[in-house]
C-alpha cells in the first residue's frame, strides 16, 4: 500500500475532516496526529525523523493511504520525495483564524506536563515546532509569519501538477477531480471543532479560561 496523498497543511486547517474524507475516498487509513496516541512504533519512528535520523518512510507509513496534519506536514519535502506519485494537498485558512483556532486548542497542550509515557513524544513535538515552524506560541505575529512561510514554501517548491491548495469549504470536488475518483453523495465531513479538540486533550471549555479568545461560532472546523 502506498501513499496517494501527502498533506502539507498544518494542524487546524481542516486536517481531521480531511483525514475522514480521504479514508472514505481511498478505502484505507489516513495518518494524522491522532494516530500517535498509544502507537509506540509510530512515536519511535517520528522521533527519529525529528532528530534527523534516517527514516524508511514507506516502512513507517506502510499501512496508510494518505497522511495529513502534524507531524507529517512538517516533513512534506521528505514525504513528497519518498512518494513521487502522491498528490500534495496544502490545506489552508485565513492566518488570523488559524492562529485563533490553534491557540485555543493545540497550543495549550504544549504548556501541559504530559504523563511519563508521553513525555518523549511531547518533547519531540516541541523540538519539531522549534526547528521547522516556530515555538513562539504566544506571539501571534511570529506564529502567523511561520504559517505563511510554510504555505509559501509548499506553493513555491511543489510543481503545480502535483499540488492542490484546498480549504474545507471547497469540499469533495477538487480532491476527487485530482484523484480521479467519483464525488460522494453525502456532505463533506465536519469534525474536530475547537471544543471537541479541547475535550480530547482534557482541556477545560474555552469559556472557563481567559488565556486566549475563542473561535467558536465561526462555523469553521479544524
N, C-alpha and C positions, 0 to 999 in steps of 0.2 A: 504494500500500500504506500503510495507516495503523495506528498502534499500537493494539492491543487490550488491552494490559496495561501499566500503569505500576507498576514495582516500587519501593516506598518503603522497603523494608527494607535496612539497611546490610549491608556485607560480613560474612561469617562467620555468616550466619543461614540457610544453605541455599541461597544465591543461585545457585551454579553448578549444583546439582541442579535448581533451579527453571528455570534457563535451558534445560537439556537437555529438561526436561519440556515447557516452553512451545513449544520448537521442534518437538517431536513433535506437540503438540496443534494448533498453529496453521499448521504447514506452511511456516514461514519463519524467518529468523534472529531471535534474541533478543540484544539488546545487553547486554554485561557488560564488566567491566573488562578481561577478556582480549582484547576487541575492539580495545583501544587499542594493543596491541603491533604495531608495523610498519604502522600505519594513519595516515599523516600528515594526511589530510583530517579524520579524526575528532579527532586530537590538536589540530589548529588550531581546530576548532570549539568544543571543550570548553574550551580555554584562553581563548577569547573569552568563553564563559559565565562561567568562574571570575573573569575580570577585569571582569565586569559589563557587557560589551558586548552589543548586541542580537544575538539568535540566532534564525535561522529554523529552529525545531525540526522542522517537517515535512520541510524540506530536509535537515537534518543527519541525520535518522533515517529517511530515505525508504525504505531497503531493509529496515527492521526491522518485525517484527510485535509485538514486546514489548521492554521494557527492564527490567533488574534490576541490583542491585549499584551500587557507585560507578562513575563519578561521577553517574550518573542519580539515585540515591537522594537525593543532596543537593539535587536540583532537582525534587523531587516536586511542589512547588506549581506551578512553571512548566509542567512536563510535563502535569500533570492539567488545567491550564487550556488548554494548547495542544491536548490530545486529550480533549475533554469526554465522549466516549463510551467511553473506556477504563476498564476495571476497575482500581482501585488495590489492589495486593496488598502488605500490610505483613507481611513475613516477620520472625518474632521468635524469640527463645530466652531462656533464663534469663540475666540480665545478667552474673553471675559466670562462667558457662560461655562466654558471648560474649567477655568480656574475656580469659579464659584462652586461648581459641582465637585471637583476633586478635593477642594479644601473642606468640604462638608462630609466627605466620605472616606476616600483612601488616604489622604494626608494625615488625618488624626491617628490613624493606625500606626504610623511611623513614630509617633510620640509615646506609644504604649510599651510596656515591658512585656515581652512575649513569654509564654511558658518555656521551660528549658528545652523541650523537644523542638521548638520552632525558633530558638534564638539564632542558630547559624543561618537559617534562611532569612530572617528579618535583617540580620547584619549584612547579608549578601545583597538584599534589596536596597538597603541604604547606600551601599557601595555602588550598586548599579545606577541609581539615580545620580549620585555624585559624579560618577565617571562619564556617564553617557547622556545625561539630561541636565538636571540641576537639583541640588538639595536645599535650596533656599526657600523652603516650603511656605514661609510666612511673608515672602516678598512677592506680591502679585506681579510686579514688572519683570522680575528675574524669571519667574516661572512661565509667564506668558511669552517672554522672549525665547525661552528654551523650547516651548511648544511650537512657536513659529519657525525656529531654526530647524527643528526636527522635521516638520512638514515640508519646509522648503528644500531640505536636502533630499528627501524622497522624491519630490517633484523634479528636482534637477538631475538626479542620478538614475532613476528608473526610466527606461525607454517608454515612450508613450504607448507602444504596442502591448506592453506588459502591465501598465498602470491603470487602475481605476480609482479615482477620487470619489468618495461616497459619503453622503450624510444619511442619517437614519430616515429622514423624510423622503429620501429617494426610493426606499422600499426595495421590492424584489427585482424590478425590471432591469436596471443596469447590471446587476450582478448576474442575473440569468442570461442576459444578452452576451456578456463577455465569456461566461462559462458554457454557452450554447446549450442551455437547459430550459425546459418549459417553465413558465411562470406559474407558481402555485395559485390555487383559487382563493385560499384564505388570506387574512391580513398578515402583514409583516409582524414578527414577534415584537412585543413591547415588554421589556424586562429590566430589572436592576435599577429601580429608581434610587434616589439618594436615601430615602427612608429604608428601603429594602437592604441596601448595601450596609448602612449603619447597623441595622439589626443583625446582619450576617456576621459582622465583626464584633458584636457585643457592645456597640456604642449607644449612648442614650439618644432619644429623638432630638432633632435639631433644636426644637423649641426649649429643650431642657438645658441647653448650654448657650453661652454667649460669645464663644470664641470667634465664630465666623457666621456670615449671613447665609440664609437658606436659599436654595434654588428650587425648592418645592413649589409646585403650582405653575412651573414654566411649560408644562406639557412635554418636557424632554426627559428621556430615559437613557441611562448610560450603563 
